[in-house]
Amino acid sequence: MDGLSPRERLVLAAIELELRRSGEHLASRLNEFNERAAQEGPRRYADHVSRTEVAVVAVMVLVLTTIVTLVIVTCGK
């Protein structure tokens, strides 16, 4: 730390303090990342989405498509 200015030392100390506070959370996130990295295939970094979330998005797309279709048909008459 010989070449650091007082401001740089202060910033470094703040970073170190924050890492100490969030160390447990950071460690769990790193473990999760390492577990995913150990998996094979293209889905190892993919977000895990539940079937309920997929169903909700599909219903929303269907509803919005129906609304847009009705607007186009209604305006075309």
CYANA upper distance limits for C-alpha pairs under 8 A (distance plus 0.5 A):
  1 MET  CA      9 ARG  CA      8.19
  4 LEU  CA      8 GLU  CA      6.18
  4 LEU  CA      9 ARG  CA      6.62
  5 SER  CA      9 ARG  CA      6.73
  6 PRO  CA     10 LEU  CA      6.72
  7 ARG  CA     11 VAL  CA      6.73
  8 GLU  CA     12 LEU  CA      6.54
  9 ARG  CA     13 ALA  CA      6.54
 10 LEU  CA     14 ALA  CA      6.71
 11 VAL  CA     15 ILE  CA      6.73
 12 LEU  CA     16 GLU  CA      6.65
 13 ALA  CA     17 LEU  CA      6.61
 14 ALA  CA     18 GLU  CA      6.69
 15 ILE  CA     19 LEU  CA      6.65
 16 GLU  CA     20 ARG  CA      6.73
 17 LEU  CA     21 ARG  CA      6.80
 18 GLU  CA     22 SER  CA      6.59
 19 LEU  CA     23 GLY  CA      5.82
 19 LEU  CA     26 LEU  CA      8.39
 22 SER  CA     26 LEU  CA      6.46
 23 GLY  CA     27 ALA  CA      6.42
 24 GLU  CA     28 SER  CA      6.81
 25 HIS  CA     29 ARG  CA      6.76
 26 LEU  CA     30 LEU  CA      6.63
 27 ALA  CA     31 ASN  CA      6.65
 28 SER  CA     32 GLU  CA      6.70
 29 ARG  CA     33 PHE  CA      6.67
 30 LEU  CA     34 ASN  CA      6.58
 31 ASN  CA     35 GLU  CA      6.65
 32 GLU  CA     36 ARG  CA      6.82
 33 PHE  CA     37 ALA  CA      6.60
 34 ASN  CA     38 ALA  CA      6.69
 35 GLU  CA     39 GLN  CA      7.26
 36 ARG  CA     44 ARG  CA      5.62
 36 ARG  CA     45 TYR  CA      6.72
 37 ALA  CA     44 ARG  CA      6.72
 37 ALA  CA     45 TYR  CA      7.73
 38 ALA  CA     44 ARG  CA      8.37
 39 GLN  CA     44 ARG  CA      6.06
 40 GLU  CA     44 ARG  CA      6.91
 42 PRO  CA     46 ALA  CA      8.21
 49 VAL  CA     53 GLU  CA      6.96
 49 VAL  CA     54 VAL  CA      7.62
 50 SER  CA     54 VAL  CA      7.07
 51 ARG  CA     55 ALA  CA      6.60
 52 THR  CA     56 VAL  CA      6.64
 53 GLU  CA     57 VAL  CA      6.77
 54 VAL  CA     58 ALA  CA      6.67
 55 ALA  CA     59 VAL  CA      6.68
 56 VAL  CA     60 MET  CA      6.68
 57 VAL  CA     61 VAL  CA      6.70
 58 ALA  CA     62 LEU  CA      6.70
 59 VAL  CA     63 VAL  CA      6.62
 60 MET  CA     64 LEU  CA      6.58
 61 VAL  CA     65 THR  CA      6.45
 62 LEU  CA     66 THR  CA      6.65
 63 VAL  CA     67 ILE  CA      6.74
 64 LEU  CA     68 VAL  CA      6.67
 65 THR  CA     69 THR  CA      6.56
 66 THR  CA     70 LEU  CA      6.62
 67 ILE  CA     71 VAL  CA      6.69
 68 VAL  CA     72 ILE  CA      6.70
 69 THR  CA     73 VAL  CA      6.62
 70 LEU  CA     74 THR  CA      6.38
 71 VAL  CA     75 CYS  CA      6.51
 72 ILE  CA     76 GLY  CA      6.55
 73 VAL  CA     77 LYS  CA      7.23
